Amino acid sequence: MPTFHIEMFEGRSVEKKRELAAALTETTCKVLGVDAQSVDIIFTDVKTEDWATGGKLWSDPR
């Protein structure tokens, strides 16, 4: 059972998450030959103040 954990900045719409889930599921089924019901996708919305790259929070001015 493939499980995808996707972390991204908050603010994406439910419609965009649906679109991404459908695309990932379709591609996973084609490549791995699994049934769509076995593909799990977990979305985690992260605030920019809780994510840092290069030692700098994304909420800080760039």
mmCIF file as Biopython writes it, N, C-alpha, C and O atoms, coordinates in Angstrom:
data_model
#
loop_
_atom_site.group_PDB
_atom_site.id
_atom_site.type_symbol
_atom_site.label_atom_id
_atom_site.label_alt_id
_atom_site.label_comp_id
_atom_site.label_asym_id
_atom_site.label_entity_id
_atom_site.label_seq_id
_atom_site.pdbx_PDB_ins_code
_atom_site.Cartn_x
_atom_site.Cartn_y
_atom_site.Cartn_z
_atom_site.occupancy
_atom_site.B_iso_or_equiv
_atom_site.auth_seq_id
_atom_site.auth_asym_id
_atom_site.pdbx_PDB_model_num
ATOM 1   N N  . MET A ? 1  ? 0.851   -1.174 0.000   1.0 0.0 1  A 1 
ATOM 2   C CA . MET A ? 1  ? 0.000   0.000  0.000   1.0 0.0 1  A 1 
ATOM 3   C C  . MET A ? 1  ? 0.897   1.237  0.000   1.0 0.0 1  A 1 
ATOM 4   O O  . MET A ? 1  ? 1.497   1.543  1.030   1.0 0.0 1  A 1 
ATOM 5   N N  . PRO A ? 2  ? 1.008   1.951  -1.109  1.0 0.0 2  A 1 
ATOM 6   C CA . PRO A ? 2  ? 1.798   3.176  -1.114  1.0 0.0 2  A 1 
ATOM 7   C C  . PRO A ? 2  ? 1.089   4.278  -0.330  1.0 0.0 2  A 1 
ATOM 8   O O  . PRO A ? 2  ? -0.114  4.494  -0.472  1.0 0.0 2  A 1 
ATOM 9   N N  . THR A ? 3  ? 1.862   4.962  0.493   1.0 0.0 3  A 1 
ATOM 10  C CA . THR A ? 3  ? 1.354   6.096  1.255   1.0 0.0 3  A 1 
ATOM 11  C C  . THR A ? 3  ? 2.251   7.289  1.000   1.0 0.0 3  A 1 
ATOM 12  O O  . THR A ? 3  ? 3.468   7.211  1.166   1.0 0.0 3  A 1 
ATOM 13  N N  . PHE A ? 4  ? 1.649   8.387  0.597   1.0 0.0 4  A 1 
ATOM 14  C CA . PHE A ? 4  ? 2.378   9.627  0.349   1.0 0.0 4  A 1 
ATOM 15  C C  . PHE A ? 4  ? 2.089   10.606 1.477   1.0 0.0 4  A 1 
ATOM 16  O O  . PHE A ? 4  ? 0.931   10.815 1.841   1.0 0.0 4  A 1 
ATOM 17  N N  . HIS A ? 5  ? 3.126   11.200 2.026   1.0 0.0 5  A 1 
ATOM 18  C CA . HIS A ? 5  ? 2.998   12.260 3.023   1.0 0.0 5  A 1 
ATOM 19  C C  . HIS A ? 5  ? 3.441   13.549 2.344   1.0 0.0 5  A 1 
ATOM 20  O O  . HIS A ? 5  ? 4.602   13.682 1.956   1.0 0.0 5  A 1 
ATOM 21  N N  . ILE A ? 6  ? 2.535   14.486 2.202   1.0 0.0 6  A 1 
ATOM 22  C CA . ILE A ? 6  ? 2.825   15.730 1.502   1.0 0.0 6  A 1 
ATOM 23  C C  . ILE A ? 6  ? 2.678   16.886 2.480   1.0 0.0 6  A 1 
ATOM 24  O O  . ILE A ? 6  ? 1.602   17.144 3.017   1.0 0.0 6  A 1 
ATOM 25  N N  . GLU A ? 7  ? 3.781   17.565 2.689   1.0 0.0 7  A 1 
ATOM 26  C CA . GLU A ? 7  ? 3.779   18.747 3.542   1.0 0.0 7  A 1 
ATOM 27  C C  . GLU A ? 7  ? 3.948   19.962 2.648   1.0 0.0 7  A 1 
ATOM 28  O O  . GLU A ? 7  ? 4.824   19.993 1.783   1.0 0.0 7  A 1 
ATOM 29  N N  . MET A ? 8  ? 3.104   20.959 2.862   1.0 0.0 8  A 1 
ATOM 30  C CA . MET A ? 8  ? 3.181   22.172 2.059   1.0 0.0 8  A 1 
ATOM 31  C C  . MET A ? 8  ? 2.615   23.328 2.860   1.0 0.0 8  A 1 
ATOM 32  O O  . MET A ? 8  ? 1.889   23.140 3.836   1.0 0.0 8  A 1 
ATOM 33  N N  . PHE A ? 9  ? 2.969   24.537 2.422   1.0 0.0 9  A 1 
ATOM 34  C CA . PHE A ? 9  ? 2.442   25.704 3.112   1.0 0.0 9  A 1 
ATOM 35  C C  . PHE A ? 9  ? 0.924   25.714 3.048   1.0 0.0 9  A 1 
ATOM 36  O O  . PHE A ? 9  ? 0.321   25.340 2.043   1.0 0.0 9  A 1 
ATOM 37  N N  . GLU A ? 10 ? 0.327   26.150 4.144   1.0 0.0 10 A 1 
ATOM 38  C CA . GLU A ? 10 ? -1.139  26.230 4.190   1.0 0.0 10 A 1 
ATOM 39  C C  . GLU A ? 10 ? -1.648  27.240 3.167   1.0 0.0 10 A 1 
ATOM 40  O O  . GLU A ? 10 ? -0.923  28.128 2.719   1.0 0.0 10 A 1 
ATOM 41  N N  . GLY A ? 11 ? -2.906  27.073 2.821   1.0 0.0 11 A 1 
ATOM 42  C CA . GLY A ? 11 ? -3.533  28.028 1.916   1.0 0.0 11 A 1 
ATOM 43  C C  . GLY A ? 11 ? -4.004  27.428 0.606   1.0 0.0 11 A 1 
ATOM 44  O O  . GLY A ? 11 ? -4.725  28.083 -0.147  1.0 0.0 11 A 1 
ATOM 45  N N  . ARG A ? 12 ? -3.610  26.191 0.320   1.0 0.0 12 A 1 
ATOM 46  C CA . ARG A ? 12 ? -4.088  25.554 -0.906  1.0 0.0 12 A 1 
ATOM 47  C C  . ARG A ? 12 ? -5.561  25.175 -0.714  1.0 0.0 12 A 1 
ATOM 48  O O  . ARG A ? 12 ? -5.967  24.766 0.373   1.0 0.0 12 A 1 
ATOM 49  N N  . SER A ? 13 ? -6.331  25.312 -1.749  1.0 0.0 13 A 1 
ATOM 50  C CA . SER A ? 13 ? -7.757  25.016 -1.664  1.0 0.0 13 A 1 
ATOM 51  C C  . SER A ? 13 ? -7.994  23.502 -1.654  1.0 0.0 13 A 1 
ATOM 52  O O  . SER A ? 13 ? -7.137  22.712 -2.052  1.0 0.0 13 A 1 
ATOM 53  N N  . VAL A ? 14 ? -9.181  23.131 -1.189  1.0 0.0 14 A 1 
ATOM 54  C CA . VAL A ? 14 ? -9.580  21.725 -1.204  1.0 0.0 14 A 1 
ATOM 55  C C  . VAL A ? 14 ? -9.608  21.221 -2.640  1.0 0.0 14 A 1 
ATOM 56  O O  . VAL A ? 14 ? -9.260  20.069 -2.899  1.0 0.0 14 A 1 
ATOM 57  N N  . GLU A ? 15 ? -10.016 22.068 -3.571  1.0 0.0 15 A 1 
ATOM 58  C CA . GLU A ? 15 ? -10.066 21.669 -4.975  1.0 0.0 15 A 1 
ATOM 59  C C  . GLU A ? 15 ? -8.666  21.308 -5.491  1.0 0.0 15 A 1 
ATOM 60  O O  . GLU A ? 15 ? -8.511  20.327 -6.219  1.0 0.0 15 A 1 
ATOM 61  N N  . LYS A ? 16 ? -7.651  22.091 -5.120  1.0 0.0 16 A 1 
ATOM 62  C CA . LYS A ? 16 ? -6.274  21.800 -5.550  1.0 0.0 16 A 1 
ATOM 63  C C  . LYS A ? 16 ? -5.769  20.511 -4.921  1.0 0.0 16 A 1 
ATOM 64  O O  . LYS A ? 16 ? -5.055  19.744 -5.566  1.0 0.0 16 A 1 
ATOM 65  N N  . LYS A ? 17 ? -6.132  20.268 -3.670  1.0 0.0 17 A 1 
ATOM 66  C CA . LYS A ? 17 ? -5.726  19.015 -3.012  1.0 0.0 17 A 1 
ATOM 67  C C  . LYS A ? 17 ? -6.404  17.822 -3.690  1.0 0.0 17 A 1 
ATOM 68  O O  . LYS A ? 17 ? -5.780  16.778 -3.876  1.0 0.0 17 A 1 
ATOM 69  N N  . ARG A ? 18 ? -7.660  17.972 -4.054  1.0 0.0 18 A 1 
ATOM 70  C CA . ARG A ? 18 ? -8.367  16.908 -4.782  1.0 0.0 18 A 1 
ATOM 71  C C  . ARG A ? 18 ? -7.677  16.616 -6.109  1.0 0.0 18 A 1 
ATOM 72  O O  . ARG A ? 18 ? -7.477  15.459 -6.477  1.0 0.0 18 A 1 
ATOM 73  N N  . GLU A ? 19 ? -7.317  17.677 -6.820  1.0 0.0 19 A 1 
ATOM 74  C CA . GLU A ? 19 ? -6.658  17.535 -8.116  1.0 0.0 19 A 1 
ATOM 75  C C  . GLU A ? 19 ? -5.317  16.827 -7.978  1.0 0.0 19 A 1 
ATOM 76  O O  . GLU A ? 19 ? -5.001  15.937 -8.767  1.0 0.0 19 A 1 
ATOM 77  N N  . LEU A ? 20 ? -4.530  17.214 -6.985  1.0 0.0 20 A 1 
ATOM 78  C CA . LEU A ? 20 ? -3.238  16.579 -6.761  1.0 0.0 20 A 1 
ATOM 79  C C  . LEU A ? 20 ? -3.414  15.128 -6.338  1.0 0.0 20 A 1 
ATOM 80  O O  . LEU A ? 20 ? -2.684  14.255 -6.808  1.0 0.0 20 A 1 
ATOM 81  N N  . ALA A ? 21 ? -4.366  14.861 -5.461  1.0 0.0 21 A 1 
ATOM 82  C CA . ALA A ? 21 ? -4.621  13.484 -5.016  1.0 0.0 21 A 1 
ATOM 83  C C  . ALA A ? 21 ? -5.003  12.585 -6.190  1.0 0.0 21 A 1 
ATOM 84  O O  . ALA A ? 21 ? -4.532  11.453 -6.290  1.0 0.0 21 A 1 
ATOM 85  N N  . ALA A ? 22 ? -5.848  13.087 -7.066  1.0 0.0 22 A 1 
ATOM 86  C CA . ALA A ? 22 ? -6.265  12.301 -8.228  1.0 0.0 22 A 1 
ATOM 87  C C  . ALA A ? 22 ? -5.086  12.029 -9.160  1.0 0.0 22 A 1 
ATOM 88  O O  . ALA A ? 22 ? -4.921  10.910 -9.645  1.0 0.0 22 A 1 
ATOM 89  N N  . ALA A ? 23 ? -4.268  13.049 -9.409  1.0 0.0 23 A 1 
ATOM 90  C CA . ALA A ? 23 ? -3.121  12.887 -10.311 1.0 0.0 23 A 1 
ATOM 91  C C  . ALA A ? 23 ? -2.092  11.921 -9.734  1.0 0.0 23 A 1 
ATOM 92  O O  . ALA A ? 23 ? -1.573  11.066 -10.452 1.0 0.0 23 A 1 
ATOM 93  N N  . LEU A ? 24 ? -1.796  12.052 -8.440  1.0 0.0 24 A 1 
ATOM 94  C CA . LEU A ? 24 ? -0.824  11.145 -7.810  1.0 0.0 24 A 1 
ATOM 95  C C  . LEU A ? 24 ? -1.336  9.705  -7.797  1.0 0.0 24 A 1 
ATOM 96  O O  . LEU A ? 24 ? -0.580  8.763  -8.039  1.0 0.0 24 A 1 
ATOM 97  N N  . THR A ? 25 ? -2.612  9.551  -7.515  1.0 0.0 25 A 1 
ATOM 98  C CA . THR A ? 25 ? -3.196  8.211  -7.480  1.0 0.0 25 A 1 
ATOM 99  C C  . THR A ? 25 ? -3.160  7.572  -8.862  1.0 0.0 25 A 1 
ATOM 100 O O  . THR A ? 25 ? -2.775  6.411  -8.997  1.0 0.0 25 A 1 
ATOM 101 N N  . GLU A ? 26 ? -3.554  8.313  -9.880  1.0 0.0 26 A 1 
ATOM 102 C CA . GLU A ? 26 ? -3.550  7.789  -11.248 1.0 0.0 26 A 1 
ATOM 103 C C  . GLU A ? 26 ? -2.147  7.355  -11.671 1.0 0.0 26 A 1 
ATOM 104 O O  . GLU A ? 26 ? -1.965  6.263  -12.210 1.0 0.0 26 A 1 
ATOM 105 N N  . THR A ? 27 ? -1.171  8.202  -11.428 1.0 0.0 27 A 1 
ATOM 106 C CA . THR A ? 27 ? 0.208   7.884  -11.817 1.0 0.0 27 A 1 
ATOM 107 C C  . THR A ? 27 ? 0.746   6.697  -11.024 1.0 0.0 27 A 1 
ATOM 108 O O  . THR A ? 27 ? 1.422   5.831  -11.580 1.0 0.0 27 A 1 
ATOM 109 N N  . THR A ? 28 ? 0.450   6.657  -9.739  1.0 0.0 28 A 1 
ATOM 110 C CA . THR A ? 28 ? 0.913   5.544  -8.899  1.0 0.0 28 A 1 
ATOM 111 C C  . THR A ? 28 ? 0.338   4.221  -9.389  1.0 0.0 28 A 1 
ATOM 112 O O  . THR A ? 28 ? 1.046   3.216  -9.449  1.0 0.0 28 A 1 
ATOM 113 N N  . CYS A ? 29 ? -0.941  4.220  -9.737  1.0 0.0 29 A 1 
ATOM 114 C CA . CYS A ? 29 ? -1.576  2.996  -10.238 1.0 0.0 29 A 1 
ATOM 115 C C  . CYS A ? 29 ? -0.932  2.535  -11.539 1.0 0.0 29 A 1 
ATOM 116 O O  . CYS A ? 29 ? -0.696  1.342  -11.726 1.0 0.0 29 A 1 
ATOM 117 N N  . LYS A ? 30 ? -0.649  3.469  -12.434 1.0 0.0 30 A 1 
ATOM 118 C CA . LYS A ? 30 ? -0.013  3.121  -13.713 1.0 0.0 30 A 1 
ATOM 119 C C  . LYS A ? 30 ? 1.388   2.567  -13.512 1.0 0.0 30 A 1 
ATOM 120 O O  . LYS A ? 30 ? 1.748   1.543  -14.094 1.0 0.0 30 A 1 
ATOM 121 N N  . VAL A ? 31 ? 2.176   3.243  -12.690 1.0 0.0 31 A 1 
ATOM 122 C CA . VAL A ? 31 ? 3.584   2.869  -12.530 1.0 0.0 31 A 1 
ATOM 123 C C  . VAL A ? 31 ? 3.745   1.610  -11.691 1.0 0.0 31 A 1 
ATOM 124 O O  . VAL A ? 31 ? 4.534   0.731  -12.036 1.0 0.0 31 A 1 
ATOM 125 N N  . LEU A ? 32 ? 3.002   1.519  -10.591 1.0 0.0 32 A 1 
ATOM 126 C CA . LEU A ? 32 ? 3.176   0.386  -9.678  1.0 0.0 32 A 1 
ATOM 127 C C  . LEU A ? 32 ? 2.197   -0.756 -9.918  1.0 0.0 32 A 1 
ATOM 128 O O  . LEU A ? 32 ? 2.366   -1.844 -9.368  1.0 0.0 32 A 1 
ATOM 129 N N  . GLY A ? 33 ? 1.184   -0.518 -10.728 1.0 0.0 33 A 1 
ATOM 130 C CA . GLY A ? 33 ? 0.208   -1.566 -11.004 1.0 0.0 33 A 1 
ATOM 131 C C  . GLY A ? 33 ? -0.632  -1.920 -9.792  1.0 0.0 33 A 1 
ATOM 132 O O  . GLY A ? 33 ? -0.959  -3.086 -9.571  1.0 0.0 33 A 1 
ATOM 133 N N  . VAL A ? 34 ? -0.983  -0.901 -9.002  1.0 0.0 34 A 1 
ATOM 134 C CA . VAL A ? 34 ? -1.806  -1.149 -7.821  1.0 0.0 34 A 1 
ATOM 135 C C  . VAL A ? 34 ? -3.203  -0.584 -8.038  1.0 0.0 34 A 1 
ATOM 136 O O  . VAL A ? 34 ? -3.428  0.223  -8.940  1.0 0.0 34 A 1 
ATOM 137 N N  . ASP A ? 35 ? -4.133  -1.018 -7.200  1.0 0.0 35 A 1 
ATOM 138 C CA . ASP A ? 35 ? -5.497  -0.527 -7.241  1.0 0.0 35 A 1 
ATOM 139 C C  . ASP A ? 35 ? -5.567  0.842  -6.564  1.0 0.0 35 A 1 
ATOM 140 O O  . ASP A ? 35 ? -4.858  1.085  -5.587  1.0 0.0 35 A 1 
ATOM 141 N N  . ALA A ? 36 ? -6.396  1.715  -7.065  1.0 0.0 36 A 1 
ATOM 142 C CA . ALA A ? 36 ? -6.520  3.071  -6.512  1.0 0.0 36 A 1 
ATOM 143 C C  . ALA A ? 36 ? -6.880  3.059  -5.024  1.0 0.0 36 A 1 
ATOM 144 O O  . ALA A ? 36 ? -6.473  3.946  -4.274  1.0 0.0 36 A 1 
ATOM 145 N N  . GLN A ? 37 ? -7.636  2.062  -4.609  1.0 0.0 37 A 1 
ATOM 146 C CA . GLN A ? 37 ? -8.049  1.983  -3.203  1.0 0.0 37 A 1 
ATOM 147 C C  . GLN A ? 37 ? -6.884  1.720  -2.255  1.0 0.0 37 A 1 
ATOM 148 O O  . GLN A ? 37 ? -7.019  1.876  -1.041  1.0 0.0 37 A 1 
ATOM 149 N N  . SER A ? 38 ? -5.742  1.323  -2.806  1.0 0.0 38 A 1 
ATOM 150 C CA . SER A ? 38 ? -4.589  1.045  -1.935  1.0 0.0 38 A 1 
ATOM 151 C C  . SER A ? 38 ? -3.655  2.245  -1.788  1.0 0.0 38 A 1 
ATOM 152 O O  . SER A ? 38 ? -2.678  2.181  -1.042  1.0 0.0 38 A 1 
ATOM 153 N N  . VAL A ? 39 ? -3.948  3.327  -2.488  1.0 0.0 39 A 1 
ATOM 154 C CA . VAL A ? 39 ? -3.090  4.522  -2.452  1.0 0.0 39 A 1 
ATOM 155 C C  . VAL A ? 39 ? -3.621  5.506  -1.412  1.0 0.0 39 A 1 
ATOM 156 O O  . VAL A ? 39 ? -4.758  5.972  -1.497  1.0 0.0 39 A 1 
ATOM 157 N N  . ASP A ? 40 ? -2.776  5.811  -0.433  1.0 0.0 40 A 1 
ATOM 158 C CA . ASP A ? 40 ? -3.132  6.793  0.593   1.0 0.0 40 A 1 
ATOM 159 C C  . ASP A ? 40 ? -2.287  8.041  0.412   1.0 0.0 40 A 1 
ATOM 160 O O  . ASP A ? 40 ? -1.097  7.960  0.112   1.0 0.0 40 A 1 
ATOM 161 N N  . ILE A ? 41 ? -2.914  9.201  0.599   1.0 0.0 41 A 1 
ATOM 162 C CA . ILE A ? 41 ? -2.217  10.482 0.511   1.0 0.0 41 A 1 
ATOM 163 C C  . ILE A ? 41 ? -2.611  11.290 1.738   1.0 0.0 41 A 1 
ATOM 164 O O  . ILE A ? 41 ? -3.793  11.503 2.006   1.0 0.0 41 A 1 
ATOM 165 N N  . ILE A ? 42 ? -1.603  11.734 2.476   1.0 0.0 42 A 1 
ATOM 166 C CA . ILE A ? 42 ? -1.831  12.508 3.686   1.0 0.0 42 A 1 
ATOM 167 C C  . ILE A ? 42 ? -1.274  13.914 3.459   1.0 0.0 42 A 1 
ATOM 168 O O  . ILE A ? 42 ? -0.075  14.091 3.243   1.0 0.0 42 A 1 
ATOM 169 N N  . PHE A ? 43 ? -2.151  14.897 3.511   1.0 0.0 43 A 1 
ATOM 170 C CA . PHE A ? 43 ? -1.731  16.287 3.356   1.0 0.0 43 A 1 
ATOM 171 C C  . PHE A ? 43 ? -1.541  16.916 4.735   1.0 0.0 43 A 1 
ATOM 172 O O  . PHE A ? 43 ? -2.389  16.773 5.616   1.0 0.0 43 A 1 
ATOM 173 N N  . THR A ? 44 ? -0.434  17.604 4.907   1.0 0.0 44 A 1 
ATOM 174 C CA . THR A ? 44 ? -0.188  18.356 6.132   1.0 0.0 44 A 1 
ATOM 175 C C  . THR A ? 44 ? 0.077   19.801 5.749   1.0 0.0 44 A 1 
ATOM 176 O O  . THR A ? 44 ? 1.040   20.103 5.044   1.0 0.0 44 A 1 
ATOM 177 N N  . ASP A ? 45 ? -0.789  20.693 6.221   1.0 0.0 45 A 1 
ATOM 178 C CA . ASP A ? 45 ? -0.607  22.120 5.979   1.0 0.0 45 A 1 
ATOM 179 C C  . ASP A ? 45 ? 0.311   22.677 7.062   1.0 0.0 45 A 1 
ATOM 180 O O  . ASP A ? 45 ? 0.098   22.448 8.253   1.0 0.0 45 A 1 
ATOM 181 N N  . VAL A ? 46 ? 1.322   23.403 6.635   1.0 0.0 46 A 1 
ATOM 182 C CA . VAL A ? 46 ? 2.315   23.950 7.555   1.0 0.0 46 A 1 
ATOM 183 C C  . VAL A ? 46 ? 2.325   25.468 7.435   1.0 0.0 46 A 1 
ATOM 184 O O  . VAL A ? 46 ? 2.326   26.012 6.331   1.0 0.0 46 A 1 
ATOM 185 N N  . LYS A ? 47 ? 2.332   26.138 8.563   1.0 0.0 47 A 1 
ATOM 186 C CA . LYS A ? 47 ? 2.443   27.599 8.567   1.0 0.0 47 A 1 
ATOM 187 C C  . LYS A ? 47 ? 3.866   27.975 8.174   1.0 0.0 47 A 1 
ATOM 188 O O  . LYS A ? 47 ? 4.811   27.241 8.464   1.0 0.0 47 A 1 
ATOM 189 N N  . THR A ? 48 ? 4.014   29.114 7.516   1.0 0.0 48 A 1 
ATOM 190 C CA . THR A ? 48 ? 5.350   29.542 7.094   1.0 0.0 48 A 1 
ATOM 191 C C  . THR A ? 48 ? 6.265   29.803 8.285   1.0 0.0 48 A 1 
ATOM 192 O O  . THR A ? 48 ? 7.487   29.748 8.149   1.0 0.0 48 A 1 
ATOM 193 N N  . GLU A ? 49 ? 5.688   30.084 9.446   1.0 0.0 49 A 1 
ATOM 194 C CA . GLU A ? 49 ? 6.505   30.293 10.644  1.0 0.0 49 A 1 
ATOM 195 C C  . GLU A ? 49 ? 7.031   28.984 11.223  1.0 0.0 49 A 1 
ATOM 196 O O  . GLU A ? 49 ? 7.883   28.995 12.111  1.0 0.0 49 A 1 
ATOM 197 N N  . ASP A ? 50 ? 6.528   27.861 10.724  1.0 0.0 50 A 1 
ATOM 198 C CA . ASP A ? 50 ? 6.956   26.544 11.200  1.0 0.0 50 A 1 
ATOM 199 C C  . ASP A ? 50 ? 7.854   25.825 10.204  1.0 0.0 50 A 1 
ATOM 200 O O  . ASP A ? 50 ? 8.082   24.622 10.337  1.0 0.0 50 A 1 
ATOM 201 N N  . TRP A ? 51 ? 8.367   26.543 9.207   1.0 0.0 51 A 1 
ATOM 202 C CA . TRP A ? 51 ? 9.199   25.932 8.163   1.0 0.0 51 A 1 
ATOM 203 C C  . TRP A ? 51 ? 10.389  26.849 7.915   1.0 0.0 51 A 1 
ATOM 204 O O  . TRP A ? 51 ? 10.226  28.053 7.714   1.0 0.0 51 A 1 
ATOM 205 N N  . ALA A ? 52 ? 11.571  26.278 7.930   1.0 0.0 52 A 1 
ATOM 206 C CA . ALA A ? 52 ? 12.778  27.070 7.670   1.0 0.0 52 A 1 
ATOM 207 C C  . ALA A ? 52 ? 13.612  26.396 6.594   1.0 0.0 52 A 1 
ATOM 208 O O  . ALA A ? 52 ? 13.673  25.169 6.513   1.0 0.0 52 A 1 
ATOM 209 N N  . THR A ? 53 ? 14.244  27.204 5.783   1.0 0.0 53 A 1 
ATOM 210 C CA . THR A ? 53 ? 15.184  26.731 4.768   1.0 0.0 53 A 1 
ATOM 211 C C  . THR A ? 53 ? 16.425  27.609 4.859   1.0 0.0 53 A 1 
ATOM 212 O O  . THR A ? 53 ? 16.325  28.834 4.913   1.0 0.0 53 A 1 
ATOM 213 N N  . GLY A ? 54 ? 17.575  26.987 4.875   1.0 0.0 54 A 1 
ATOM 214 C CA . GLY A ? 54 ? 18.806  27.749 4.953   1.0 0.0 54 A 1 
ATOM 215 C C  . GLY A ? 54 ? 18.922  28.553 6.237   1.0 0.0 54 A 1 
ATOM 216 O O  . GLY A ? 54 ? 19.547  29.613 6.259   1.0 0.0 54 A 1 
ATOM 217 N N  . GLY A ? 55 ? 18.319  28.046 7.310   1.0 0.0 55 A 1 
ATOM 218 C CA . GLY A ? 55 ? 18.400  28.711 8.600   1.0 0.0 55 A 1 
ATOM 219 C C  . GLY A ? 55 ? 17.474  29.894 8.762   1.0 0.0 55 A 1 
ATOM 220 O O  . GLY A ? 55 ? 17.590  30.636 9.737   1.0 0.0 55 A 1 
ATOM 221 N N  . LYS A ? 56 ? 16.554  30.091 7.828   1.0 0.0 56 A 1 
ATOM 222 C CA . LYS A ? 56 ? 15.661  31.240 7.871   1.0 0.0 56 A 1 
ATOM 223 C C  . LYS A ? 56 ? 14.215  30.780 7.735   1.0 0.0 56 A 1 
ATOM 224 O O  . LYS A ? 56 ? 13.884  29.991 6.850   1.0 0.0 56 A 1 
ATOM 225 N N  . LEU A ? 57 ? 13.358  31.283 8.623   1.0 0.0 57 A 1 
ATOM 226 C CA . LEU A ? 57 ? 11.947  30.955 8.544   1.0 0.0 57 A 1 
ATOM 227 C C  . LEU A ? 57 ? 11.336  31.552 7.282   1.0 0.0 57 A 1 
ATOM 228 O O  . LEU A ? 57 ? 11.695  32.656 6.872   1.0 0.0 57 A 1 
ATOM 229 N N  . TRP A ? 58 ? 10.422  30.826 6.677   1.0 0.0 58 A 1 
ATOM 230 C CA . TRP A ? 58 ? 9.747   31.323 5.485   1.0 0.0 58 A 1 
ATOM 231 C C  . TRP A ? 58 ? 8.870   32.529 5.800   1.0 0.0 58 A 1 
ATOM 232 O O  . TRP A ? 58 ? 8.555   33.313 4.905   1.0 0.0 58 A 1 
ATOM 233 N N  . SER A ? 59 ? 8.475   32.686 7.049   1.0 0.0 59 A 1 
ATOM 234 C CA . SER A ? 59 ? 7.667   33.841 7.437   1.0 0.0 59 A 1 
ATOM 235 C C  . SER A ? 59 ? 8.501   35.114 7.556   1.0 0.0 59 A 1 
ATOM 236 O O  . SER A ? 59 ? 7.946   36.212 7.581   1.0 0.0 59 A 1 
ATOM 237 N N  . ASP A ? 60 ? 9.822   34.982 7.629   1.0 0.0 60 A 1 
ATOM 238 C CA . ASP A ? 60 ? 10.713  36.148 7.700   1.0 0.0 60 A 1 
ATOM 239 C C  . ASP A ? 60 ? 10.859  36.788 6.322   1.0 0.0 60 A 1 
ATOM 240 O O  . ASP A ? 60 ? 10.793  36.102 5.302   1.0 0.0 60 A 1 
ATOM 241 N N  . PRO A ? 61 ? 11.054  38.092 6.297   1.0 0.0 61 A 1 
ATOM 242 C CA . PRO A ? 61 ? 11.256  38.761 4.991   1.0 0.0 61 A 1 
ATOM 243 C C  . PRO A ? 61 ? 12.450  38.164 4.258   1.0 0.0 61 A 1 
ATOM 244 O O  . PRO A ? 61 ? 13.458  37.814 4.873   1.0 0.0 61 A 1 
ATOM 245 N N  . ARG A ? 62 ? 12.330  38.054 2.965   1.0 0.0 62 A 1 
ATOM 246 C CA . ARG A ? 62 ? 13.398  37.468 2.159   1.0 0.0 62 A 1 
ATOM 247 C C  . ARG A ? 62 ? 14.026  38.506 1.300   1.0 0.0 62 A 1 
ATOM 248 O O  . ARG A ? 62 ? 14.951  38.206 0.545   1.0 0.0 62 A 1 
#
